[in-house]
Amino acid sequence: MQASTVRSGLAVTDPFVEAIHRGRLYDVAREVGLDPEASPDLRVRAHAASIACEEIGRACEAERRRLVTLLRSEGCDVDGGGEIGPRQNHTVELGVAGYEAARRAADLLRYDGYEPWQQWERGAERSASRFSDEFVVGATADVTTVVRLRWGSGASRSRMRRVFTPTPADWSLVELPGALWPLYSIVRPVRLGLERVGFVERHAESLGPFLSTPESLIDPLLEFGRVGADDCVLDIGCGDGRVVVEAAERIGCRAIGVERSAALVARARERADERGVGDLVEIVHGDGRAADFDEATLVFMFLSVRVAGDLVPAALQRLRPSARLVIHEQSRLPPSMRPVPEESRALIAPGAVTVAHRWTAP
């Protein structure tokens, strides 16, 4: 078993980091568990990783069966695919006939607690109906379960077609009338050009859809961030407030959450009050990119790596000396990200896994 790898100039000594990035945590964990040369600590973690992946797989399989039964009972022709085995993410894929079938299934799933990640209108919807190949919805409890309603062959496109094929970023950039939907094929190369020269901010449309940090991972993340009672934790895109509330409740530190969704802000404030830490937790309704970092000694982010790749360097420049920044995701950080994290570690908890990265401001 390779003991370490090098990514973006960082020596990663945790073999499960690369395993998660490659989507092979379960296989690698089983290999480590059978390796007589692996350390006892590594074998214990491998066993925990195997159990976590099996738990996630069972939960996804149960949800897949339930959703297929539910949708078919409402007349939706969906393909549930084969049985889901051990896996490292809470994602269910269902096959549908096309965009309209996906929209109908998504509308039905709203009654079951699933919300669409993105919704389009007018020209954007007409363009999406022709160029997208999936419709994504999510529901959050202890974890966020993502359901991808997919159609089409999934065939790769040529480089030229990729340049002119609109994406959600293009539909979010400008609202076109329905009759002008073909112009999104021009919006895309224009947007890419403006981003390259810095006239348009990448990912300016949002910080991404709401993904909750699994509750079983919050304590390991706070420990990884070395959070103490004297800290002030700032969560960018705090969602329902679970991280800041847990930090205040468990450690007794001050915590600030910033969230752009009014509905999630209300849920976060209610959670803080219910747990009796409303005096320690402040929930701010606003854009996390404009958050005030002055009080923060630890900034926490759970965002897609393509968004975090833009935000992390700027955030580190705004942090006070010795403040920490922690992000977590299962995807690999952009190779060009600088500075590289001082530590990256696979965190494994019941029914959840992630890779956490930590920086300390100079």
C-alpha positions in Angstrom: 0.0 0.0 0.0 1.4 3.4 -1.0 2.0 5.3 2.2 1.8 8.8 0.7 1.0 10.7 -2.4 1.8 14.3 -3.6 -1.0 16.5 -4.7 -0.5 20.2 -5.6 2.8 20.2 -3.8 1.3 18.7 -0.6 2.6 15.4 0.8 -0.5 13.5 1.8 0.3 10.7 4.2 -3.3 9.5 4.6 -3.9 6.8 1.9 -7.7 7.2 2.3 -7.6 10.8 1.0 -6.6 9.6 -2.5 -9.0 6.6 -2.2 -11.9 9.0 -1.6 -10.9 11.3 -4.4 -10.9 8.4 -6.8 -14.2 7.0 -5.5 -12.5 3.8 -4.3 -12.6 4.1 -0.6 -14.4 0.8 0.0 -12.0 -1.2 -2.2 -8.9 0.5 -0.7 -10.2 0.0 2.8 -10.6 -3.7 2.3 -7.1 -3.9 0.8 -5.6 -2.1 3.8 -7.6 -4.3 6.2 -6.0 -7.4 4.7 -2.5 -5.9 4.5 -0.3 -7.5 7.2 2.2 -4.6 7.0 -0.5 -1.9 7.7 -0.3 -0.3 11.1 -2.9 -1.2 13.7 -4.3 2.4 13.5 -4.6 2.2 9.7 -6.4 -1.1 9.9 -8.9 0.2 12.5 -9.6 3.2 10.2 -9.9 0.8 7.2 -12.5 -1.2 9.1 -14.5 1.9 10.0 -14.3 3.1 6.4 -15.7 -0.3 5.1 -18.6 -0.1 7.6 -19.3 3.5 6.7 -19.5 2.7 3.0 -21.7 -0.3 3.6 -24.1 1.8 5.7 -24.2 4.5 3.0 -24.9 1.9 0.3 -27.7 0.3 2.3 -29.3 3.7 2.9 -29.1 4.6 -0.8 -30.5 1.3 -1.8 -33.4 1.6 0.5 -34.1 5.1 -0.8 -33.8 4.0 -4.4 -36.4 1.3 -3.9 -38.7 3.6 -2.1 -38.5 6.4 -4.7 -39.0 4.0 -7.6 -42.1 2.6 -6.0 -43.4 6.1 -5.2 -42.8 7.5 -8.7 -44.2 4.4 -10.5 -47.3 4.5 -8.3 -47.9 8.1 -9.7 -47.4 6.9 -13.3 -43.8 8.0 -13.8 -41.8 5.5 -15.8 -38.4 5.5 -14.1 -35.5 3.1 -14.3 -34.0 2.4 -10.9 -30.9 0.7 -12.2 -29.3 -2.2 -10.4 -28.9 -2.7 -6.7 -26.7 -0.2 -5.0 -23.7 -1.7 -3.1 -21.2 -0.1 -0.7 -20.4 3.5 -1.7 -19.1 6.7 -0.2 -21.7 9.3 -1.2 -25.4 9.6 -0.6 -26.5 9.8 -4.3 -29.2 7.9 -6.1 -29.5 7.9 -9.9 -32.8 7.3 -11.6 -33.3 7.0 -15.4 -36.1 8.9 -17.0 -37.2 9.4 -20.6 -36.2 13.1 -21.0 -36.4 16.6 -19.6 -40.2 16.7 -19.3 -40.3 13.3 -17.5 -37.6 14.5 -15.2 -39.5 17.7 -14.3 -42.7 15.7 -13.6 -40.7 13.3 -11.4 -39.1 16.3 -9.6 -42.5 17.9 -9.0 -43.8 14.8 -7.4 -40.7 14.4 -5.2 -41.3 17.9 -3.8 -44.1 16.5 -1.8 -41.6 14.0 -0.4 -39.2 16.7 0.8 -36.9 16.9 -2.3 -36.1 20.3 -3.6 -34.7 21.1 -7.0 -31.2 22.4 -7.0 -31.8 24.8 -9.9 -34.9 26.0 -11.7 -35.0 27.8 -15.0 -37.6 30.0 -16.6 -38.4 31.3 -20.1 -35.5 31.0 -22.5 -33.2 29.3 -19.9 -35.7 26.5 -19.4 -36.1 26.0 -23.2 -32.3 25.8 -23.5 -32.0 23.5 -20.5 -34.6 21.2 -22.0 -32.5 20.8 -25.1 -28.9 20.7 -23.7 -29.1 19.3 -20.1 -29.0 15.6 -19.4 -30.0 15.5 -15.8 -32.3 17.2 -13.3 -31.0 17.1 -9.7 -33.0 17.3 -6.5 -32.0 17.0 -2.9 -33.5 16.3 0.6 -31.8 17.0 3.9 -32.1 15.2 7.2 -29.0 13.9 9.0 -27.4 14.0 5.6 -28.3 15.4 2.2 -29.5 12.7 -0.2 -29.1 13.7 -3.8 -31.3 12.2 -6.6 -30.1 12.6 -10.1 -32.8 12.2 -12.7 -30.9 11.4 -15.9 -31.6 10.8 -19.5 -29.8 10.6 -22.8 -26.7 8.5 -23.8 -24.2 10.5 -21.8 -21.9 10.5 -24.9 -18.9 12.9 -24.7 -18.9 16.0 -26.7 -16.2 17.4 -28.9 -14.2 20.4 -27.6 -16.0 22.7 -30.1 -19.4 21.5 -28.9 -18.5 21.9 -25.3 -17.6 25.6 -26.0 -21.1 26.3 -27.4 -23.2 24.0 -25.3 -24.9 26.0 -22.5 -24.6 25.1 -18.9 -26.3 26.2 -15.6 -23.7 29.1 -15.3 -24.9 30.5 -18.6 -28.6 30.1 -17.8 -28.0 31.9 -14.5 -25.9 34.8 -16.1 -28.6 36.3 -18.2 -32.4 35.9 -18.5 -33.5 35.6 -22.1 -37.1 35.5 -23.5 -38.3 32.1 -24.5 -38.0 32.8 -28.2 -34.3 33.7 -27.8 -33.2 30.5 -26.2 -30.7 29.6 -29.0 -28.7 32.7 -28.0 -27.4 30.8 -24.9 -25.0 29.1 -27.2 -23.5 32.5 -27.7 -23.7 33.5 -24.1 -21.5 30.6 -23.1 -18.3 31.5 -25.1 -18.8 35.1 -24.2 -19.0 34.3 -20.5 -16.0 32.0 -20.7 -14.0 34.8 -22.3 -15.1 37.4 -19.8 -14.2 35.1 -16.9 -10.7 34.5 -18.4 -10.0 38.3 -18.4 -11.6 38.9 -15.0 -14.6 40.9 -16.1 -17.1 38.3 -14.8 -16.6 36.4 -11.5 -16.6 32.7 -11.8 -19.5 31.0 -10.0 -21.0 34.4 -9.5 -24.5 33.0 -9.7 -24.3 31.3 -6.3 -22.2 29.5 -3.8 -23.8 26.3 -5.0 -26.8 24.2 -3.9 -27.3 23.4 -0.2 -25.5 20.3 0.9 -25.6 19.6 4.6 -22.5 18.4 6.5 -23.5 15.0 7.8 -24.2 15.3 11.5 -21.9 12.4 12.4 -19.0 14.3 10.8 -19.4 17.6 12.7 -17.5 16.6 15.8 -14.6 15.2 13.8 -14.5 18.4 11.7 -14.4 20.6 14.8 -11.6 18.5 16.2 -9.7 18.7 13.0 -10.1 22.5 13.0 -8.8 22.5 16.6 -11.8 24.5 17.8 -11.6 25.7 21.4 -13.9 27.7 23.7 -12.0 30.9 22.9 -12.6 30.6 19.2 -15.2 32.3 17.0 -16.3 29.9 14.2 -17.6 31.4 11.0 -19.5 29.1 8.7 -19.8 30.3 5.1 -23.1 28.9 3.7 -24.2 27.6 7.0 -27.4 26.1 5.7 -29.6 24.9 8.6 -26.9 26.0 11.1 -25.9 22.5 12.3 -22.2 23.2 12.4 -22.3 26.6 14.3 -24.9 25.3 16.7 -22.9 22.1 17.4 -19.7 24.2 18.0 -21.5 26.5 20.4 -23.3 23.6 22.2 -20.4 21.2 22.4 -17.4 23.6 22.9 -19.0 26.8 24.2 -17.4 29.0 21.6 -19.1 31.9 19.7 -20.3 31.0 16.2 -21.5 33.0 13.2 -23.3 31.5 10.2 -23.8 33.2 6.9 -26.6 32.0 4.6 -28.2 33.5 1.5 -31.4 31.4 1.7 -34.1 33.1 3.9 -35.7 29.7 4.6 -32.5 28.2 5.8 -31.7 31.3 7.9 -35.0 30.8 9.7 -34.2 27.1 10.2 -30.8 27.9 11.6 -32.0 30.5 14.0 -34.8 28.1 15.2 -32.2 25.3 15.7 -30.0 27.6 17.8 -32.9 28.7 20.0 -34.1 25.1 20.4 -30.6 24.0 21.6 -30.4 26.9 24.0 -27.3 28.5 22.4 -29.1 31.5 20.8 -26.8 33.8 22.8 -23.7 32.3 21.3 -24.8 31.8 17.7 -25.5 34.6 15.2 -27.1 33.8 11.9 -26.6 36.4 9.2 -28.8 36.5 6.1 -26.4 37.4 3.2 -23.9 36.4 0.6 -21.0 34.4 2.2 -18.6 35.9 -0.3 -19.1 39.3 1.4 -19.0 38.0 5.0 -17.1 39.9 7.7 -14.0 37.9 8.7 -12.8 40.3 11.5 -13.9 38.2 14.4 -13.4 34.7 13.0 -10.6 32.5 14.3 -11.8 29.6 12.3 -13.7 29.8 8.9 -15.6 26.7 7.8 -16.8 26.0 4.3 -18.6 23.0 2.8 -18.8 24.1 -0.9 -18.1 22.4 -4.2 -14.3 22.4 -4.8 -14.7 24.5 -8.0 -16.2 27.3 -5.9 -13.9 26.8 -3.0 -11.0 27.0 -5.4 -11.8 30.6 -6.0 -12.8 31.5 -2.4 -10.0 29.9 -0.4 -7.1 32.1 -1.5 -9.1 35.3 -1.0 -10.4 34.1 2.3 -6.9 33.4 3.6 -5.8 37.0 2.8 -8.7 38.3 4.9 -8.1 36.2 7.9 -6.4 37.4 11.0 -2.9 35.9 11.7 -3.1 32.3 13.0 -6.8 31.9 12.2 -7.7 28.6 10.5 -9.7 27.8 7.4 -11.3 24.3 7.1 -13.1 23.0 4.1 -14.3 19.5 3.3 -15.4 17.7 0.2 -15.0 14.3 -1.5 -13.6 15.8 -4.7 -9.9 16.7 -5.3 -8.9 20.3 -4.8 -8.0 22.2 -8.0 -4.3 21.4 -8.9 -3.6 25.1 -9.2 -4.9 26.1 -5.8 -2.3 28.1 -3.8 -1.4 27.9 -1.0 -1.8 24.2 -0.5 -3.4 23.1 2.8 -1.1 22.3 5.7 -3.0 19.1 6.3 -5.5 17.0 4.4 -7.2 14.0 6.2 -9.9 11.5 5.4 -12.6 11.8 8.1 -14.7 8.6 8.6 -17.8 8.6 10.8 -20.9 6.4 11.0 -22.6 6.6 7.6 -20.5 9.4 6.3 -17.0 10.1 4.9 -15.2 13.2 3.7 -11.8 14.7 3.1 -11.0 17.7 5.3 -8.3 20.4 4.5 -6.9 22.9 6.9 -4.9 26.1 6.3 -3.5 28.5 8.9 -3.3 32.2 8.0 0.3 33.6 8.2 
